[in-house]
Amino acid sequence: MMNRLSRRQVLGYLTWCAATPLGAYPSIARSAAARRIISVGGALTEIAFMLEAESELVGVDTTSIYPAKAKDLSSVGYARQLSAEGVLSLAPTHLLATEEAGPPAVLKQIEAAGVPLTVLPAKHQFQGLRERIQGVGRLLERRELAQVFVQNLDAKWHHVQAQVAARVERRSARPARVLFILAQSPSQIMVSGDLTAAHAMLTYAGVQNAGLGFQGYKPLTPEGLISAQPDYILLTDQGLQAVGGKQAVLKIPGISHTPAGRMQAVVAMDALRLLGFGPRMPEVVLELHQLFNSL
């Protein structure tokens, strides 16, 4: 079990939090039982590192790229396409994942082999992030430290949302219209509607999702692009690379007939930061808000 944090430790940590970016991690001494955990989900892996449990991780999925040390761990492949053999070959004592992991049949095989599973809700909302930190804290027997991080996260979140709300209230013009494009190749391009991670992030950032009118993702068409009239096009860094770069995006049929195309307003961000709903979420929301109100 984790040693109980003293009042002095907690107060000292909260003082550190007030002046330290979310991406830096403190050092608080603790003891932990030997575990061999596989983490499936970039945000979950980031939380595990945040809670100083990296020594207990033996494997991660391909979305686990932050912090950099996560990439040194053995990979079990893409979160949605796990193989029982690959997971079991690492002799894990536990599999930690979100409900987006799969396929379900493979998860059943892993559980049948005697490996306990902890599956946390994906929930692309700020509250979901809080719950994931608490859930990982319970699994890793770091409940108190997890709660300290949640308190710090709440403070950062309230500060960011206050800044967004203040600027939105002062703004006389309509909010910027942003179209998120999910791309895996030049022939596989989708746009995000409601009930997506991209939609949630755009809403938190105080801008309008130009892909409203449908739920989930749907194929991009020239007619849809022109009708959406986005001021900005947003992609992940990985999606921008898959399409062929900014100039390739500007050549997509229909883009030139939009404000974003005319202003060449194409923006990209790392996929885990943008859509992962991990501990850096408040910072990313503020970055998006400032970006779409300054270009």
ZAMARGU-4260 file (C-alpha; in steps of 0.2 Angstrom, whole numbers, plus 5000, padded with zeros to 4 digits):
<rodrens>
0) 5000/5000/5000 | 5005/5018/4997 | 5012/5027/5012 | 5000/5039/5019 | 5005/5057/5013
5) 5008/5069/5028 | 5000/5086/5029 | 5017/5094/5025 | 5019/5083/5009 | 5002/5088/5003
10) 5005/5106/5006 | 5022/5106/4998 | 5015/5097/4983 | 5001/5110/4981 | 5013/5124/4982
15) 5023/5115/4968 | 5008/5113/4958 | 5004/5132/4958 | 5020/5136/4949 | 5023/5120/4939
20) 5016/5115/4921 | 5005/5100/4921 | 5018/5090/4911 | 5031/5090/4925 | 5030/5077/4938
25) 5034/5078/4956 | 5044/5066/4966 | 5035/5059/4982 | 5042/5044/4990 | 5031/5029/4991
30) 5032/5010/4991 | 5022/4999/4979 | 5019/4981/4977 | 5027/4972/4962 | 5015/4973/4947
35) 5017/4970/4929 | 5004/4982/4920 | 5000/4984/4902 | 4992/5001/4899 | 4981/5003/4883
40) 4977/5021/4880 | 4989/5036/4878 | 4980/5046/4892 | 4980/5031/4904 | 4999/5029/4901
45) 5002/5047/4904 | 4992/5047/4920 | 5002/5032/4926 | 5018/5041/4923 | 5011/5056/4932
50) 5008/5045/4947 | 5026/5039/4946 | 5021/5021/4942 | 5032/5019/4926 | 5042/5005/4935
55) 5026/4995/4935 | 5022/4996/4917 | 5028/4982/4906 | 5019/4986/4890 | 5009/5000/4881
60) 4999/5003/4865 | 5004/5013/4850 | 4995/5029/4856 | 5006/5029/4872 | 5019/5041/4866
65) 5020/5054/4880 | 5031/5056/4890 | 5045/5050/4879 | 5050/5036/4891 | 5033/5028/4887
70) 5040/5024/4869 | 5054/5013/4877 | 5041/5000/4884 | 5036/4985/4874 | 5021/4988/4862
75) 5006/4978/4861 | 5000/4986/4845 | 4985/4998/4841 | 4972/4999/4856 | 4957/4994/4845
80) 4967/4979/4837 | 4975/4970/4852 | 4980/4952/4851 | 4979/4940/4865 | 4996/4932/4861
85) 5005/4949/4861 | 4997/4955/4878 | 5000/4938/4886 | 5018/4937/4880 | 5023/4951/4892
90) 5016/4940/4907 | 5005/4955/4914 | 4997/4955/4931 | 4984/4967/4925 | 4978/4976/4909
95) 4972/4994/4911 | 4962/5001/4896 | 4947/5012/4891 | 4932/5005/4884 | 4939/5010/4867
100) 4951/4995/4868 | 4947/4979/4859 | 4942/4969/4850 | 4930/4962/4864 | 4934/4944/4860
105) 4952/4947/4863 | 4949/4956/4880 | 4938/4940/4885 | 4953/4929/4880 | 4965/4939/4890
110) 4953/4939/4905 | 4950/4920/4903 | 4969/4918/4904 | 4968/4925/4922 | 4974/4943/4918
115) 4962/4955/4928 | 4956/4969/4917 | 4952/4987/4923 | 4942/4996/4909 | 4938/5014/4912
120) 4925/5024/4902 | 4932/5035/4888 | 4920/5049/4891 | 4927/5064/4881 | 4923/5077/4894
125) 4933/5085/4908 | 4924/5075/4921 | 4930/5059/4912 | 4948/5065/4914 | 4945/5067/4932
130) 4937/5050/4934 | 4951/5042/4924 | 4965/5049/4936 | 4955/5043/4951 | 4953/5026/4943
135) 4971/5024/4939 | 4975/5030/4956 | 4964/5016/4964 | 4972/5003/4953 | 4990/5008/4957
140) 4986/5011/4976 | 4990/5030/4974 | 4973/5037/4979 | 4979/5051/4989 | 4992/5057/4976
145) 4978/5055/4962 | 4967/5066/4972 | 4980/5079/4974 | 4982/5079/4955 | 4964/5081/4953
150) 4963/5096/4964 | 4977/5104/4954 | 4969/5100/4938 | 4952/5107/4944 | 4961/5124/4948
155) 4969/5124/4931 | 4953/5120/4922 | 4943/5134/4931 | 4957/5146/4927 | 4957/5141/4908
160) 4938/5141/4907 | 4937/5158/4915 | 4949/5165/4902 | 4939/5158/4888 | 4922/5164/4895
165) 4929/5182/4897 | 4936/5183/4880 | 4920/5176/4872 | 4910/5189/4882 | 4920/5203/4876
170) 4920/5197/4858 | 4908/5206/4847 | 4910/5195/4831 | 4903/5177/4830 | 4915/5163/4836
175) 4927/5156/4824 | 4920/5141/4814 | 4933/5127/4815 | 4932/5110/4804 | 4941/5096/4811
180) 4947/5083/4798 | 4952/5066/4803 | 4964/5059/4790 | 4972/5042/4788 | 4977/5044/4770
185) 4973/5055/4755 | 4958/5043/4751 | 4952/5042/4769 | 4946/5059/4775 | 4932/5062/4788
190) 4925/5077/4796 | 4919/5077/4814 | 4902/5081/4820 | 4893/5081/4837 | 4898/5068/4850
195) 4916/5067/4845 | 4932/5071/4855 | 4936/5085/4843 | 4919/5093/4845 | 4921/5093/4864
200) 4938/5101/4863 | 4932/5115/4851 | 4917/5118/4862 | 4928/5120/4877 | 4940/5132/4867
205) 4925/5143/4864 | 4924/5141/4845 | 4911/5133/4834 | 4912/5116/4826 | 4909/5119/4808
210) 4904/5101/4806 | 4887/5102/4816 | 4872/5094/4809 | 4877/5076/4811 | 4884/5065/4824
215) 4901/5056/4824 | 4912/5056/4808 | 4907/5056/4790 | 4916/5057/4774 | 4922/5074/4768
220) 4914/5080/4752 | 4917/5096/4742 | 4899/5101/4744 | 4900/5098/4763 | 4916/5109/4764
225) 4908/5123/4755 | 4892/5122/4765 | 4902/5122/4782 | 4912/5138/4777 | 4925/5135/4790
230) 4937/5149/4796 | 4950/5136/4801 | 4954/5118/4796 | 4961/5108/4811 | 4970/5091/4809
235) 4981/5081/4820 | 5000/5081/4816 | 4998/5063/4810 | 4983/5067/4799 | 4992/5081/4791
240) 5007/5070/4787 | 4995/5056/4780 | 4987/5069/4768 | 5003/5075/4762 | 5005/5092/4771
245) 4997/5109/4772 | 4998/5112/4753 | 4989/5095/4750 | 4975/5100/4762 | 4973/5116/4753
250) 4971/5107/4736 | 4957/5096/4743 | 4941/5100/4732 | 4930/5113/4740 | 4944/5120/4752
255) 4948/5135/4741 | 4929/5140/4742 | 4930/5142/4761 | 4937/5156/4772 | 4950/5144/4778
260) 4956/5140/4761 | 4957/5158/4755 | 4967/5162/4771 | 4977/5146/4771 | 4972/5144/4789
265) 4977/5125/4792 | 4982/5121/4809 | 4988/5104/4816 | 4992/5097/4834 | 4998/5081/4840
270) 4984/5068/4841 | 4987/5063/4859 | 4987/5081/4865 | 4972/5086/4855 | 4961/5071/4857
275) 4968/5061/4871 | 4959/5070/4885 | 4974/5067/4896 | 4982/5077/4910 | 4988/5091/4898
280) 4970/5095/4893 | 4968/5112/4901 | 4983/5118/4893 | 4978/5112/4876 | 4961/5120/4877
285) 4969/5137/4881 | 4981/5135/4867 | 4967/5131/4855 | 4957/5146/4861 | 4971/5158/4859
290) 4976/5151/4842 | 4959/5153/4835 | 4957/5170/4841 | 4974/5177/4835 | 4977/5170/4818
</rodrens>
